[in-house]
Amino acid sequence: MKAEKRIYHLKRSEEEVRVNDYNPMLLLLWKANINVSFTSECSLALADYVSGYVTKAGRGHMHDLWQDILEDINNTVVWKPN
């Protein structure tokens, strides 16, 4: 599910038409690649973006990560009887 319509418009020159959204101040301070996207807190686009970004690493890596998490949960004593 990718949002096709934006609620904002970034003015671009012809040379910038294919450049991802960015914030010049953040780019200067962060000194690394960034891709800025506005999402409102009530938008499903936020959950879609975050979940897509987190799972970007690859299926095998995420599977191992979830296995480690489940193993930690199973080995954690939540309640100990007296």
C-alpha positions in Angstrom: 0.0 0.0 0.0 1.8 3.1 -1.2 0.3 6.6 -0.9 -0.1 8.1 -4.4 -1.2 11.6 -3.4 0.8 13.9 -1.1 -0.7 16.6 1.0 2.3 18.8 0.2 4.3 19.8 -2.9 8.0 20.3 -3.0 9.1 22.8 -5.6 11.8 21.2 -7.9 14.0 22.4 -10.7 14.3 20.2 -13.8 17.6 18.7 -12.4 15.9 17.7 -9.1 12.8 16.0 -10.6 14.1 12.5 -9.7 15.6 13.4 -6.3 14.0 11.9 -3.2 12.5 14.2 -0.6 15.1 15.7 1.7 15.6 18.4 4.2 18.7 20.5 3.6 19.3 21.3 7.3 19.0 17.6 8.3 21.3 16.6 5.5 23.9 19.1 6.6 23.7 18.0 10.2 23.4 14.3 9.7 26.2 14.1 7.0 24.7 10.9 5.5 22.0 9.8 3.1 18.4 10.6 4.3 15.0 10.2 2.7 12.4 12.4 4.3 8.7 11.6 4.1 5.8 13.3 5.8 3.2 11.0 7.4 0.4 12.0 9.7 0.0 10.1 12.9 -3.4 8.8 11.9 -2.1 7.5 8.5 -1.5 3.8 7.7 1.4 5.0 5.6 3.4 5.4 8.8 3.0 1.8 9.8 3.6 0.7 6.2 6.8 2.8 6.0 8.2 1.6 9.3 7.4 -2.1 8.7 8.8 -1.9 5.2 12.0 -0.2 6.4 12.6 -2.6 9.3 12.1 -5.7 7.1 14.3 -4.3 4.3 17.3 -6.3 5.7 16.1 -9.5 4.2 13.9 -12.4 5.1 16.6 -14.6 6.5 18.0 -12.0 8.8 14.5 -11.1 10.1 13.7 -14.8 10.7 16.8 -15.2 12.8 16.0 -12.0 14.7 12.4 -13.2 15.5 13.8 -16.6 16.6 16.1 -14.9 19.0 13.3 -12.8 20.4 11.0 -15.8 20.8 13.8 -17.7 22.5 14.4 -14.8 24.9 10.7 -14.6 25.7 10.5 -18.3 26.3 13.5 -18.3 28.6 12.2 -15.3 30.7 10.6 -16.0 34.0 7.7 -13.6 34.2 6.2 -14.9 37.5 7.9 -16.9 40.1 5.7 -18.7 42.7 6.7 -18.4 46.4 
